Amino acid sequence: MFPDGRLDVKNAATYIGLSEKTLAMMRCEGSGPKFIKLGRIFYFREDLDAWIRSGRVSSTAQQVRLVSAS
């Protein structure tokens, strides 16, 4: 992690338990966490946490966002 809290793609994927390939697909679809491109792609930990929290549900009957298996 960088001093400002940025995570590169590899570390962001590890942090949220997805593959780098899945994160790339989600960036293309616009369905994943917010990111910033400064030559390379970075994620802020607070954006990853917010994205995870946004998918919380209170029962299995609720629709859950689909994440491809990788």
Rosetta silent file (secondary structure, phi, psi, omega in degrees, C-alpha in Angstrom):
SEQUENCE: MFPDGRLDVKNAATYIGLSEKTLAMMRCEGSGPKFIKLGRIFYFREDLDAWIRSGRVSSTAQQVRLVSAS
SCORE:     score description
SCORE:     0.000 S_00000001
   1 L     0.000  142.015  178.208    0.000    0.000    0.000 S_00000001
   2 L   -81.316  160.899 -179.003    1.189    3.494   -0.801 S_00000001
   3 L   -56.420  -28.948 -179.058    1.415    6.169    1.926 S_00000001
   4 L   -87.092    6.090  177.088   -1.802    7.813    0.650 S_00000001
   5 L    93.615    1.619  178.905   -3.750    4.553    1.004 S_00000001
   6 E   -71.508  144.917  172.768   -3.665    3.515   -2.656 S_00000001
   7 E  -120.687  137.977  173.590   -3.549   -0.173   -3.508 S_00000001
   8 E   -74.228  175.063 -174.461   -2.387   -1.491   -6.858 S_00000001
   9 H   -59.317  -44.602 -178.362   -4.615   -3.972   -8.695 S_00000001
  10 H   -59.454  -48.503 -178.576   -2.895   -7.050   -7.245 S_00000001
  11 H   -70.899  -34.248  176.815   -3.216   -5.864   -3.651 S_00000001
  12 H   -64.928  -43.304  179.217   -6.761   -4.569   -4.177 S_00000001
  13 H   -61.339  -44.415  177.881   -7.827   -7.948   -5.577 S_00000001
  14 H   -62.357  -43.467 -177.785   -6.294   -9.729   -2.596 S_00000001
  15 H   -59.209  -41.009 -177.572   -7.911   -7.278   -0.167 S_00000001
  16 H  -100.559    0.794  174.184  -11.443   -7.920   -1.468 S_00000001
  17 L    77.935   29.237  176.594  -10.946  -11.584   -2.368 S_00000001
  18 L  -120.163  166.217  176.457  -11.336  -11.359   -6.140 S_00000001
  19 L   -83.964  160.344  176.065   -8.934  -12.081   -8.972 S_00000001
  20 H   -61.729  -36.706  179.683   -7.172   -9.344  -10.917 S_00000001
  21 H   -63.450  -41.256  178.588   -9.000  -10.590  -14.018 S_00000001
  22 H   -64.953  -42.156  177.209  -12.384  -10.143  -12.316 S_00000001
  23 H   -61.323  -40.290  178.830  -11.468   -6.596  -11.284 S_00000001
  24 H   -62.346  -43.703  179.082  -10.452   -5.840  -14.891 S_00000001
  25 H   -62.686  -42.324 -179.138  -13.784   -7.148  -16.174 S_00000001
  26 H   -66.622  -34.806  176.004  -15.661   -5.091  -13.584 S_00000001
  27 H   -62.369  -42.798  179.691  -13.750   -1.936  -14.586 S_00000001
  28 H   -65.099  -38.368 -178.559  -14.845   -2.453  -18.200 S_00000001
  29 H   -82.549  -17.083 -175.673  -18.461   -3.046  -17.167 S_00000001
  30 L    75.180   22.857 -175.890  -18.502   -0.250  -14.593 S_00000001
  31 L  -104.821   -3.309 -175.566  -19.762   -2.668  -11.952 S_00000001
  32 L  -100.246 -167.462  179.133  -16.826   -2.734   -9.566 S_00000001
  33 L   -68.337  157.002  176.721  -15.306   -0.442   -6.986 S_00000001
  34 L   -62.189  147.788  179.226  -14.175    3.077   -7.880 S_00000001
  35 L  -143.775  169.695  177.430  -10.607    3.326   -9.138 S_00000001
  36 E  -131.169  143.299  178.871   -8.127    5.903  -10.350 S_00000001
  37 E  -115.217  111.235  177.244   -5.772    5.665  -13.317 S_00000001
  38 L  -120.533   65.103 -170.228   -2.444    7.417  -12.897 S_00000001
  39 L    82.454  -55.978  172.766   -0.597    5.594  -15.661 S_00000001
  40 L  -109.963  166.732 -179.732   -1.414    2.458  -13.662 S_00000001
  41 E   -93.813  135.951  178.248   -4.699    1.606  -11.992 S_00000001
  42 E  -133.422  155.715  174.833   -5.078    2.094   -8.254 S_00000001
  43 E  -124.913  146.180  172.170   -7.842    1.655   -5.716 S_00000001
  44 E   -95.257  138.100 -177.420   -8.280    3.438   -2.413 S_00000001
  45 H   -54.779  -39.867 -179.227   -9.004    1.165    0.531 S_00000001
  46 H   -64.628  -32.708  176.207  -12.000    3.314    1.574 S_00000001
  47 H   -70.340  -37.862  176.655  -13.541    2.870   -1.911 S_00000001
  48 H   -64.312  -44.463  178.654  -13.067   -0.900   -1.692 S_00000001
  49 H   -62.007  -42.309  179.948  -14.687   -0.949    1.757 S_00000001
  50 H   -64.457  -40.308  179.617  -17.604    1.183    0.522 S_00000001
  51 H   -64.892  -41.442  177.789  -18.126   -1.101   -2.481 S_00000001
  52 H   -62.610  -46.734 -179.694  -18.159   -4.172   -0.233 S_00000001
  53 H   -62.158  -32.560 -177.651  -20.650   -2.524    2.149 S_00000001
  54 H   -68.005  -15.740 -179.752  -22.904   -1.568   -0.767 S_00000001
  55 L   -97.099    6.876 -178.186  -23.457   -5.255   -1.522 S_00000001
  56 L   -69.712  142.859  176.898  -24.729   -6.187    1.941 S_00000001
  57 L  -132.685  162.420 -178.960  -28.098   -7.917    2.137 S_00000001
  58 L  -105.075   -6.567  175.524  -30.238   -9.064    5.049 S_00000001
  59 L  -153.751  160.108 -179.976  -31.508  -12.335    3.579 S_00000001
  60 L   -72.254  -13.331  178.370  -30.601  -14.849    0.907 S_00000001
  61 L   -75.793  -19.814  179.172  -33.854  -14.008   -0.890 S_00000001
  62 L   -74.307  147.729  178.734  -32.499  -10.562   -1.782 S_00000001
  63 L   -69.402  135.395  178.105  -30.755  -10.178   -5.115 S_00000001
  64 L  -113.705  145.287  179.630  -26.993  -10.145   -4.809 S_00000001
  65 L   -66.271  142.609 -176.218  -24.685   -8.638   -7.429 S_00000001
  66 L   -87.120  126.587  175.317  -23.139  -11.302   -9.606 S_00000001
  67 L  -116.045  126.272 -177.225  -19.374  -11.675   -9.498 S_00000001
  68 L   -65.765  146.400  177.050  -17.892  -14.005  -12.075 S_00000001
  69 L   -79.573  126.777  179.190  -15.994  -16.999  -10.790 S_00000001
  70 L  -131.689    0.000    0.000  -12.315  -16.722  -11.645 S_00000001
